[in-house]
Amino acid sequence: MDAEFKKAVVIADQLETEISDMDLGLTYIEIAKMSEFTALKIREQIPMYTGNINPKWKLYDNVVALLKGRVNDG
């Protein structure tokens, strides 16, 4: 597992934990879907560099892909 993917795992775990800590009575799948939605919204706020994709976009693409996998495996 490369460092960039490990960073994505940490962010995905943090998003799930923070949403879970809100104690909204959500199932794990609902928490994972909310985390995915949040990661997508964060990515939308990161500006694109002219002529180059922002490395943070790649990070959040990895976070979203990881969360989608968790939803599908859950």
C-alpha positions in Angstrom: 0.0 0.0 0.0 1.6 3.3 -1.1 1.7 6.4 1.1 -1.0 8.2 -0.9 -3.5 5.3 -0.5 -2.7 5.1 3.3 -3.5 8.8 3.5 -6.8 8.2 1.7 -7.6 5.4 4.2 -7.0 7.7 7.1 -9.3 10.4 5.7 -12.0 7.9 4.9 -11.8 6.5 8.4 -11.9 9.9 9.9 -15.0 10.9 7.9 -16.8 7.7 8.9 -15.8 8.2 12.6 -16.9 11.8 12.7 -20.3 11.1 11.1 -20.7 8.1 13.4 -19.9 10.2 16.4 -22.8 12.5 15.6 -25.0 9.6 16.8 -27.7 10.0 14.2 -28.8 6.4 14.3 -27.4 5.6 10.9 -26.5 2.2 9.7 -22.9 1.6 8.6 -23.9 1.7 4.9 -25.6 5.1 5.5 -22.5 6.4 7.3 -20.3 5.2 4.4 -22.6 6.9 1.9 -22.6 10.1 3.9 -18.8 10.0 4.1 -18.7 9.5 0.3 -21.0 12.5 -0.3 -18.8 14.6 2.1 -15.6 13.6 0.3 -17.1 14.5 -3.1 -18.2 17.9 -1.7 -14.7 18.5 -0.3 -13.2 17.6 -3.7 -15.4 20.2 -5.4 -14.0 22.9 -3.2 -10.4 22.2 -4.2 -9.4 24.4 -7.2 -7.9 22.9 -10.4 -4.5 24.0 -11.4 -4.3 25.2 -15.0 -2.8 22.5 -17.1 -2.4 20.0 -14.2 -4.7 18.1 -11.9 -4.4 19.1 -8.3 -2.8 16.2 -6.4 -5.4 16.7 -3.7 -8.0 15.7 -6.3 -6.3 12.4 -6.8 -6.3 12.0 -3.0 -10.0 12.6 -2.7 -10.7 10.4 -5.8 -9.0 7.6 -3.8 -11.0 8.5 -0.7 -14.3 8.3 -2.7 -13.3 5.1 -4.4 -12.4 3.5 -1.1 -15.7 4.6 0.4 -17.7 3.3 -2.6 -15.9 0.0 -2.1 -17.0 -0.1 1.5 -20.6 0.7 0.6 -20.6 -2.1 -2.0 -18.9 -4.6 0.3 -21.0 -3.6 3.3 
